[in-house]
Structures are given as structure tokens and as C-alpha cells.
Amino acid sequence: MALTAAAPVKVVAICGSLRKDSYNRGLIRAAIELSKGDIEGLQIEDVDIAALPMLNTDLEEDGRFPVEVEAFRRKILEADCVLFASPEYNYSVTAPMKNALDWASRPPNMWGGKAAAIVSAAGLFGGAKGQSHLRDIGVFLDLHFVNKPEFVLDIIHPPPKLDAHGHFPDEHTLLRLKQILLSLKAFSLQLRSNNNN
């Protein structure tokens, strides 16, 4: 998609947890707040994947997808980049996340050429193994992931606190989140510049 240098970077944020009060959804809320106040030129939209049917190519008719899938694919197409908030289930991504990745990869692949970043709130190592698996999937989808900084949040030792509105009050967590958003923005602009040359 051709964009001018002054156009804002449009981010689609996808949470792999369907739980309303998940820490990963809290990370997306925090990212949206940061984009409104602290990061100029970054627009983040939280795109819910709960309504997507499980992938079944029988649902594709005459080159068209179910209504919910068409809307989701359009959101991905119109975005410059993707922010994944991905918990770790059994050393991998969640079923809803994999389902969303697969639907948007159906021809034509909506993910191709886009910058992406991953944040995770999970137990043990904070989702590092799940992130690694998501990166492996992204290689086939032609996603270009931000390598540094990495963002994994251990929610067990000790569990992070959320305020009454489900936001992270911890300044250190917010600073780390801001750094990865700035990196995603810079990488997206770099890819935009490369595509325009």
C-alpha cells in the first residue's frame, strides 16, 4: 500500500487470549494509551479475533470468505504493521491466534511484507517459547519481526498488578512497552521508505 512519509503508522493489535481480563489484553490497552499520549504518528486498533470461525475451507465460496473473516482480512490489509499480544499455551501460540494467522494467510496472503512485534504476558519465562513459535510461523507468512527489544512479562513471580480499569500502573512495564512500540514504528517507516524507492 503506497503511503506518504507523513501518513501515520497504522497498527493492528491482535490478542491471542479471548479472556476479557487477560494480561495480554491489558498490554494492548496500555499500548493504545501510549500511542495516544507518548508516541506521535502511531495509530493502534485492537482487532478482536473471537468471532472468527475455525478455519474450514468449505466456508470459502466463489473466492469469498465468511463475513467475519472478510472484515478481519481487510483490517490486516489496511494496516502497516501488526502488534501481537501472544500468551504461551503448551510452548506455542493459542488456538485463536493460530486460527487468525491461518485465515489471513489464505490466498492472497494479507500478512506479507508487514512489520510485526510481539509482546507476551505468561508464566515461567513470560512466553518466550511461544514467541519463538510465532516467529517461525511468521517466516512462512512473510512477516518481518522487530528483533529488539524483546518483551516478555512474567505474570507469576510476582504477578503484575492491574488498576481498576485493567491498566498497568507499573512505570517500568510501560517504559519497556513504549520502547518496543517505538521500534515497531521505526521499522514500519523503514519498510515504507524501501517500498516507495
C-alpha atoms as an extended CHARMM CRD file, in Angstrom:
* protein
*
       197  EXT
         1         1  MET       CA              0.0000000000        0.0000000000        0.0000000000  PROA      1               0.0000000000
         2         2  ALA       CA              1.5910000000        3.3010000000       -1.0790000000  PROA      2               0.0000000000
         3         3  LEU       CA              1.6550000000        5.8940000000        1.6860000000  PROA      3               0.0000000000
         4         4  THR       CA              3.1970000000        9.3060000000        2.0750000000  PROA      4               0.0000000000
         5         5  ALA       CA              6.0210000000        9.7700000000        4.5640000000  PROA      5               0.0000000000
         6         6  ALA       CA              3.7400000000       11.9000000000        6.7480000000  PROA      6               0.0000000000
         7         7  ALA       CA              0.9740000000        9.3010000000        6.9950000000  PROA      7               0.0000000000
         8         8  PRO       CA              0.6020000000        7.7580000000       10.4560000000  PROA      8               0.0000000000
         9         9  VAL       CA              1.7350000000        4.1980000000       11.0070000000  PROA      9               0.0000000000
        10        10  LYS       CA             -1.3910000000        2.0540000000       11.3230000000  PROA      10              0.0000000000
        11        11  VAL       CA             -1.0600000000       -0.8610000000       13.7150000000  PROA      11              0.0000000000
        12        12  VAL       CA             -3.4270000000       -3.7820000000       14.0540000000  PROA      12              0.0000000000
        13        13  ALA       CA             -3.2020000000       -5.2260000000       17.5750000000  PROA      13              0.0000000000
        14        14  ILE       CA             -4.2260000000       -8.8600000000       17.9980000000  PROA      14              0.0000000000
        15        15  CYS       CA             -4.5950000000      -10.5850000000       21.3450000000  PROA      15              0.0000000000
        16        16  GLY       CA             -4.2010000000      -14.3560000000       21.4260000000  PROA      16              0.0000000000
        17        17  SER       CA             -6.2540000000      -14.6440000000       24.6060000000  PROA      17              0.0000000000
        18        18  LEU       CA            -10.0330000000      -14.4050000000       24.4220000000  PROA      18              0.0000000000
        19        19  ARG       CA            -10.3090000000      -13.7390000000       28.1390000000  PROA      19              0.0000000000
        20        20  LYS       CA            -11.6200000000      -10.2160000000       28.7830000000  PROA      20              0.0000000000
        21        21  ASP       CA             -9.3020000000       -9.5300000000       31.7210000000  PROA      21              0.0000000000
        22        22  SER       CA             -6.1900000000      -11.2250000000       30.3640000000  PROA      22              0.0000000000
        23        23  TYR       CA             -2.8350000000       -9.5970000000       30.9850000000  PROA      23              0.0000000000
        24        24  ASN       CA             -2.1360000000       -9.7370000000       27.2550000000  PROA      24              0.0000000000
        25        25  ARG       CA             -5.2750000000       -7.7310000000       26.5320000000  PROA      25              0.0000000000
        26        26  GLY       CA             -4.0600000000       -5.3230000000       29.2140000000  PROA      26              0.0000000000
        27        27  LEU       CA             -0.8250000000       -4.9060000000       27.2660000000  PROA      27              0.0000000000
        28        28  ILE       CA             -2.8100000000       -3.9010000000       24.1790000000  PROA      28              0.0000000000
        29        29  ARG       CA             -4.8290000000       -1.3820000000       26.1880000000  PROA      29              0.0000000000
        30        30  ALA       CA             -1.5910000000        0.0540000000       27.5490000000  PROA      30              0.0000000000
        31        31  ALA       CA             -0.1080000000        0.2320000000       24.0480000000  PROA      31              0.0000000000
        32        32  ILE       CA             -3.1480000000        2.1300000000       22.7730000000  PROA      32              0.0000000000
        33        33  GLU       CA             -2.8860000000        4.6230000000       25.6350000000  PROA      33              0.0000000000
        34        34  LEU       CA              0.8270000000        5.1280000000       24.9540000000  PROA      34              0.0000000000
        35        35  SER       CA              0.1400000000        5.7040000000       21.2570000000  PROA      35              0.0000000000
        36        36  LYS       CA             -2.3800000000        8.4100000000       22.0970000000  PROA      36              0.0000000000
        37        37  GLY       CA             -0.1560000000       10.2910000000       24.5030000000  PROA      37              0.0000000000
        38        38  ASP       CA              3.5290000000        9.4680000000       24.1770000000  PROA      38              0.0000000000
        39        39  ILE       CA              4.1170000000        8.2880000000       20.6040000000  PROA      39              0.0000000000
        40        40  GLU       CA              3.2480000000       10.6450000000       17.7830000000  PROA      40              0.0000000000
        41        41  GLY       CA              2.2620000000        9.1850000000       14.4210000000  PROA      41              0.0000000000
        42        42  LEU       CA              1.2150000000        5.7450000000       15.6550000000  PROA      42              0.0000000000
        43        43  GLN       CA             -2.4120000000        4.5720000000       15.4680000000  PROA      43              0.0000000000
        44        44  ILE       CA             -3.2460000000        1.2640000000       17.1460000000  PROA      44              0.0000000000
        45        45  GLU       CA             -6.5310000000       -0.5580000000       16.6080000000  PROA      45              0.0000000000
        46        46  ASP       CA             -7.4440000000       -3.5430000000       18.7760000000  PROA      46              0.0000000000
        47        47  VAL       CA             -8.9290000000       -6.1420000000       16.4330000000  PROA      47              0.0000000000
        48        48  ASP       CA            -10.9170000000       -8.8660000000       18.1740000000  PROA      48              0.0000000000
        49        49  ILE       CA            -10.4920000000      -12.3900000000       16.7910000000  PROA      49              0.0000000000
        50        50  ALA       CA            -13.1300000000      -14.0760000000       18.9690000000  PROA      50              0.0000000000
        51        51  ALA       CA            -15.8080000000      -14.1010000000       16.2350000000  PROA      51              0.0000000000
        52        52  LEU       CA            -13.6390000000      -15.8210000000       13.6250000000  PROA      52              0.0000000000
        53        53  PRO       CA            -14.9180000000      -19.3260000000       12.8130000000  PROA      53              0.0000000000
        54        54  MET       CA            -12.4130000000      -22.1440000000       12.9780000000  PROA      54              0.0000000000
        55        55  LEU       CA            -10.6000000000      -22.4250000000        9.6770000000  PROA      55              0.0000000000
        56        56  ASN       CA            -12.5330000000      -24.6050000000        7.2640000000  PROA      56              0.0000000000
        57        57  THR       CA            -12.0340000000      -24.1040000000        3.5470000000  PROA      57              0.0000000000
        58        58  ASP       CA            -15.5630000000      -25.4040000000        2.9800000000  PROA      58              0.0000000000
        59        59  LEU       CA            -16.6410000000      -21.9620000000        4.2520000000  PROA      59              0.0000000000
        60        60  GLU       CA            -14.9730000000      -20.3160000000        1.2510000000  PROA      60              0.0000000000
        61        61  GLU       CA            -17.3730000000      -19.8270000000       -1.6330000000  PROA      61              0.0000000000
        62        62  ASP       CA            -16.5410000000      -18.3560000000       -5.0440000000  PROA      62              0.0000000000
        63        63  GLY       CA            -13.3270000000      -16.8320000000       -3.7380000000  PROA      63              0.0000000000
        64        64  ARG       CA            -15.0460000000      -15.1850000000       -0.7830000000  PROA      64              0.0000000000
        65        65  PHE       CA            -14.7600000000      -15.8020000000        2.9260000000  PROA      65              0.0000000000
        66        66  PRO       CA            -17.2910000000      -15.6480000000        5.7740000000  PROA      66              0.0000000000
        67        67  VAL       CA            -18.2650000000      -12.0670000000        6.6710000000  PROA      67              0.0000000000
        68        68  GLU       CA            -16.2280000000      -12.0290000000        9.9020000000  PROA      68              0.0000000000
        69        69  VAL       CA            -13.1750000000      -13.3410000000        8.0680000000  PROA      69              0.0000000000
        70        70  GLU       CA            -13.5190000000      -10.8160000000        5.2250000000  PROA      70              0.0000000000
        71        71  ALA       CA            -13.6480000000       -7.9640000000        7.7670000000  PROA      71              0.0000000000
        72        72  PHE       CA            -10.6100000000       -9.3010000000        9.6120000000  PROA      72              0.0000000000
        73        73  ARG       CA             -8.5860000000       -9.7640000000        6.4310000000  PROA      73              0.0000000000
        74        74  ARG       CA             -9.4400000000       -6.1950000000        5.3660000000  PROA      74              0.0000000000
        75        75  LYS       CA             -8.1310000000       -4.8540000000        8.7000000000  PROA      75              0.0000000000
        76        76  ILE       CA             -4.8340000000       -6.6580000000        8.1680000000  PROA      76              0.0000000000
        77        77  LEU       CA             -4.5540000000       -5.4760000000        4.5700000000  PROA      77              0.0000000000
        78        78  GLU       CA             -5.1060000000       -1.8250000000        5.5180000000  PROA      78              0.0000000000
        79        79  ALA       CA             -2.5530000000       -1.8600000000        8.3640000000  PROA      79              0.0000000000
        80        80  ASP       CA              1.1320000000       -1.0490000000        8.0490000000  PROA      80              0.0000000000
        81        81  CYS       CA              2.1430000000       -3.4350000000       10.8030000000  PROA      81              0.0000000000
        82        82  VAL       CA              0.9580000000       -5.8160000000       13.4910000000  PROA      82              0.0000000000
        83        83  LEU       CA              1.3120000000       -5.9360000000       17.2650000000  PROA      83              0.0000000000
        84        84  PHE       CA              0.7510000000       -9.4460000000       18.6080000000  PROA      84              0.0000000000
        85        85  ALA       CA             -0.0640000000       -9.8810000000       22.2950000000  PROA      85              0.0000000000
        86        86  SER       CA              0.5680000000      -13.5750000000       22.4870000000  PROA      86              0.0000000000
        87        87  PRO       CA              0.2940000000      -15.7490000000       25.5780000000  PROA      87              0.0000000000
        88        88  GLU       CA              2.0140000000      -19.1190000000       25.5910000000  PROA      88              0.0000000000
        89        89  TYR       CA             -0.0150000000      -22.3150000000       25.6240000000  PROA      89              0.0000000000
        90        90  ASN       CA              1.9820000000      -25.5540000000       25.7330000000  PROA      90              0.0000000000
        91        91  TYR       CA              5.1270000000      -23.8690000000       24.3540000000  PROA      91              0.0000000000
        92        92  SER       CA              3.1830000000      -22.4380000000       21.4110000000  PROA      92              0.0000000000
        93        93  VAL       CA              0.6260000000      -19.8400000000       20.3610000000  PROA      93              0.0000000000
        94        94  THR       CA             -3.0220000000      -20.1330000000       21.3300000000  PROA      94              0.0000000000
        95        95  ALA       CA             -5.6070000000      -21.8010000000       19.1010000000  PROA      95              0.0000000000
        96        96  PRO       CA             -7.4280000000      -18.4910000000       18.4310000000  PROA      96              0.0000000000
        97        97  MET       CA             -4.1290000000      -16.8310000000       17.4170000000  PROA      97              0.0000000000
        98        98  LYS       CA             -3.1830000000      -19.6660000000       15.0530000000  PROA      98              0.0000000000
        99        99  ASN       CA             -6.6970000000      -19.5930000000       13.5870000000  PROA      99              0.0000000000
       100       100  ALA       CA             -6.4140000000      -15.8530000000       12.8970000000  PROA      100             0.0000000000
       101       101  LEU       CA             -2.9730000000      -16.2770000000       11.3430000000  PROA      101             0.0000000000
       102       102  ASP       CA             -4.2740000000      -19.0220000000        9.0840000000  PROA      102             0.0000000000
       103       103  TRP       CA             -7.4050000000      -17.1730000000        7.9260000000  PROA      103             0.0000000000
       104       104  ALA       CA             -5.4590000000      -14.0640000000        6.9270000000  PROA      104             0.0000000000
       105       105  SER       CA             -2.8650000000      -16.2020000000        5.1510000000  PROA      105             0.0000000000
       106       106  ARG       CA             -5.4010000000      -17.7230000000        2.7570000000  PROA      106             0.0000000000
       107       107  PRO       CA             -4.6410000000      -16.5050000000       -0.7840000000  PROA      107             0.0000000000
       108       108  PRO       CA             -3.9550000000      -13.7090000000       -1.1860000000  PROA      108             0.0000000000
       109       109  ASN       CA             -1.8070000000      -13.6010000000        1.9660000000  PROA      109             0.0000000000
       110       110  MET       CA             -2.6580000000      -10.4580000000        3.9680000000  PROA      110             0.0000000000
       111       111  TRP       CA              0.4370000000      -10.6440000000        6.1990000000  PROA      111             0.0000000000
       112       112  GLY       CA              3.1080000000      -10.4580000000        3.5160000000  PROA      112             0.0000000000
       113       113  GLY       CA              5.6970000000       -7.7030000000        3.8150000000  PROA      113             0.0000000000
       114       114  LYS       CA              4.3690000000       -6.2040000000        7.0620000000  PROA      114             0.0000000000
       115       115  ALA       CA              6.4180000000       -5.3150000000       10.1190000000  PROA      115             0.0000000000
       116       116  ALA       CA              5.3950000000       -7.0160000000       13.3510000000  PROA      116             0.0000000000
       117       117  ALA       CA              6.2210000000       -7.0520000000       17.0390000000  PROA      117             0.0000000000
       118       118  ILE       CA              5.3070000000       -9.4520000000       19.8280000000  PROA      118             0.0000000000
       119       119  VAL       CA              4.5630000000       -8.7610000000       23.4680000000  PROA      119             0.0000000000
       120       120  SER       CA              3.7110000000      -11.5690000000       25.8650000000  PROA      120             0.0000000000
       121       121  ALA       CA              2.4600000000      -11.9320000000       29.3960000000  PROA      121             0.0000000000
       122       122  ALA       CA              2.7540000000      -15.5240000000       30.5380000000  PROA      122             0.0000000000
       123       123  GLY       CA              4.1860000000      -17.8080000000       33.1970000000  PROA      123             0.0000000000
       124       124  LEU       CA              7.6700000000      -19.2320000000       33.6270000000  PROA      124             0.0000000000
       125       125  PHE       CA              9.7420000000      -17.4160000000       31.0020000000  PROA      125             0.0000000000
       126       126  GLY       CA              6.9830000000      -14.9580000000       30.1180000000  PROA      126             0.0000000000
       127       127  GLY       CA              6.0500000000      -16.5530000000       26.8160000000  PROA      127             0.0000000000
       128       128  ALA       CA              9.4870000000      -16.7030000000       25.1830000000  PROA      128             0.0000000000
       129       129  LYS       CA              8.9100000000      -20.1700000000       23.7000000000  PROA      129             0.0000000000
       130       130  GLY       CA              5.5120000000      -19.1260000000       22.3610000000  PROA      130             0.0000000000
       131       131  GLN       CA              7.0950000000      -16.0460000000       20.8050000000  PROA      131             0.0000000000
       132       132  SER       CA              9.7100000000      -18.2150000000       19.1360000000  PROA      132             0.0000000000
       133       133  HSD       CA              6.9920000000      -20.3960000000       17.6250000000  PROA      133             0.0000000000
       134       134  LEU       CA              5.0930000000      -17.3220000000       16.4010000000  PROA      134             0.0000000000
       135       135  ARG       CA              8.2650000000      -16.0490000000       14.7290000000  PROA      135             0.0000000000
       136       136  ASP       CA              8.6710000000      -19.4130000000       12.9790000000  PROA      136             0.0000000000
       137       137  ILE       CA              5.1200000000      -19.1500000000       11.6390000000  PROA      137             0.0000000000
       138       138  GLY       CA              5.8160000000      -15.5640000000       10.5850000000  PROA      138             0.0000000000
       139       139  VAL       CA              8.7210000000      -16.6520000000        8.3880000000  PROA      139             0.0000000000
       140       140  PHE       CA              6.3280000000      -18.5710000000        6.1410000000  PROA      140             0.0000000000
       141       141  LEU       CA              3.8020000000      -15.7140000000        6.2220000000  PROA      141             0.0000000000
       142       142  ASP       CA              6.4890000000      -13.1950000000        5.1490000000  PROA      142             0.0000000000
       143       143  LEU       CA              6.1070000000      -11.1220000000        8.3160000000  PROA      143             0.0000000000
       144       144  HSD       CA              9.1330000000       -9.0430000000        9.3310000000  PROA      144             0.0000000000
       145       145  PHE       CA              9.5100000000       -9.0980000000       13.1050000000  PROA      145             0.0000000000
       146       146  VAL       CA             11.2130000000       -6.4960000000       15.2420000000  PROA      146             0.0000000000
       147       147  ASN       CA             14.1430000000       -8.3220000000       16.8690000000  PROA      147             0.0000000000
       148       148  LYS       CA             14.9730000000       -5.8850000000       19.6540000000  PROA      148             0.0000000000
       149       149  PRO       CA             13.8250000000       -5.0860000000       22.2090000000  PROA      149             0.0000000000
       150       150  GLU       CA             12.1110000000       -8.2740000000       23.2890000000  PROA      150             0.0000000000
       151       151  PHE       CA              9.0990000000       -8.0350000000       25.5810000000  PROA      151             0.0000000000
       152       152  VAL       CA              8.1160000000      -10.9110000000       27.8280000000  PROA      152             0.0000000000
       153       153  LEU       CA              6.3070000000      -10.2940000000       31.1010000000  PROA      153             0.0000000000
       154       154  ASP       CA              6.4080000000      -12.9370000000       33.8290000000  PROA      154             0.0000000000
       155       155  ILE       CA              2.9610000000      -12.9410000000       35.4390000000  PROA      155             0.0000000000
       156       156  ILE       CA              3.8540000000      -15.3850000000       38.2110000000  PROA      156             0.0000000000
       157       157  HSD       CA              6.9610000000      -14.1070000000       40.0720000000  PROA      157             0.0000000000
       158       158  PRO       CA              5.3470000000      -11.8610000000       41.3210000000  PROA      158             0.0000000000
       159       159  PRO       CA              2.1070000000      -11.3150000000       39.3930000000  PROA      159             0.0000000000
       160       160  PRO       CA              1.8810000000       -7.7730000000       37.9720000000  PROA      160             0.0000000000
       161       161  LYS       CA             -0.8490000000       -5.5260000000       39.3020000000  PROA      161             0.0000000000
       162       162  LEU       CA             -3.5920000000       -4.0130000000       37.1680000000  PROA      162             0.0000000000
       163       163  ASP       CA             -5.5880000000       -0.9980000000       38.2760000000  PROA      163             0.0000000000
       164       164  ALA       CA             -9.3940000000       -0.8590000000       38.4980000000  PROA      164             0.0000000000
       165       165  HSD       CA             -9.6030000000       -0.1670000000       34.7440000000  PROA      165             0.0000000000
       166       166  GLY       CA             -7.3910000000       -3.1000000000       33.7700000000  PROA      166             0.0000000000
       167       167  HSD       CA             -4.3350000000       -0.9230000000       33.0950000000  PROA      167             0.0000000000
       168       168  PHE       CA             -0.7250000000       -1.4490000000       34.1150000000  PROA      168             0.0000000000
       169       169  PRO       CA              0.3290000000        1.2000000000       36.6600000000  PROA      169             0.0000000000
       170       170  ASP       CA              3.9250000000       -0.0950000000       36.6740000000  PROA      170             0.0000000000
       171       171  GLU       CA              6.1580000000        2.5350000000       35.0360000000  PROA      171             0.0000000000
       172       172  HSD       CA              8.9090000000        0.0240000000       34.2070000000  PROA      172             0.0000000000
       173       173  THR       CA              6.4830000000       -2.1680000000       32.2480000000  PROA      173             0.0000000000
       174       174  LEU       CA              5.1070000000        0.8600000000       30.4080000000  PROA      174             0.0000000000
       175       175  LEU       CA              8.6100000000        2.0720000000       29.5310000000  PROA      175             0.0000000000
       176       176  ARG       CA              9.5170000000       -1.3310000000       28.0910000000  PROA      176             0.0000000000
       177       177  LEU       CA              6.2650000000       -1.3670000000       26.1280000000  PROA      177             0.0000000000
       178       178  LYS       CA              6.9320000000        2.1230000000       24.7910000000  PROA      178             0.0000000000
       179       179  GLN       CA             10.3810000000        1.0440000000       23.5860000000  PROA      179             0.0000000000
       180       180  ILE       CA              9.0140000000       -1.8520000000       21.5530000000  PROA      180             0.0000000000
       181       181  LEU       CA              6.3000000000        0.3740000000       20.0430000000  PROA      181             0.0000000000
       182       182  LEU       CA              8.9110000000        2.9340000000       19.0100000000  PROA      182             0.0000000000
       183       183  SER       CA             10.9520000000        0.1360000000       17.4500000000  PROA      183             0.0000000000
       184       184  LEU       CA              7.8960000000       -1.1500000000       15.5680000000  PROA      184             0.0000000000
       185       185  LYS       CA              7.1210000000        2.3360000000       14.3010000000  PROA      185             0.0000000000
       186       186  ALA       CA             10.6980000000        2.9090000000       13.1150000000  PROA      186             0.0000000000
       187       187  PHE       CA             10.8420000000       -0.4670000000       11.3660000000  PROA      187             0.0000000000
       188       188  SER       CA              7.4790000000        0.1520000000        9.6700000000  PROA      188             0.0000000000
       189       189  LEU       CA              8.6770000000        3.5190000000        8.3800000000  PROA      189             0.0000000000
       190       190  GLN       CA             11.8710000000        1.9010000000        7.1150000000  PROA      190             0.0000000000
       191       191  LEU       CA              9.9020000000       -0.7060000000        5.1890000000  PROA      191             0.0000000000
       192       192  ARG       CA              7.5880000000        2.0230000000        3.8490000000  PROA      192             0.0000000000
       193       193  SER       CA             10.5840000000        4.0040000000        2.6260000000  PROA      193             0.0000000000
       194       194  ASN       CA             12.0900000000        0.9230000000        0.9710000000  PROA      194             0.0000000000
       195       195  ASN       CA              8.8010000000        0.1760000000       -0.8040000000  PROA      195             0.0000000000
       196       196  ASN       CA              8.4910000000        3.7680000000       -2.0420000000  PROA      196             0.0000000000
       197       197  ASN       CA             12.0080000000        3.8370000000       -3.5390000000  PROA      197             0.0000000000
